[in-house]
């Protein structure tokens, strides 16, 4: 099946709350993930909430990576969207390991399916 892009929606559970609340750490993890996926960063925006939590996005030549954390729930939600042949899964792995996630769930969406194939192709799976 030929598609235009891959989109991973990633759920990280039972993470280290202090790491999820550390803006420089989360920024570095997302950038390391982009490097592992061989993506080209063209812009970024990160923010730390008060009293806790981090949000951020890397704008990529190939699309985007984003993160939003809830340290109080030891949870993070990530969005890895890549066009072309890039595989975003190494980026998800780096961030999950970097926040010591105990449970990871991925929802993979094939984007840009030809009209004849209709709709989105979804594959839900638990990860490593």
Buried (B, 14 or more C-beta within 10 A) or exposed (E): EEBEBBBBBBBBBBBBBEBBBBBEBBBEBBBBBBBBBEBEBEEBEBEBBEEBBBBBBBBBEBBBBBBBBBBEEBBBBBBBBBBEEBBBBBBBBBBBEBBBBEBBBBEBBBBEBEEEEEEEEEEEEEBE
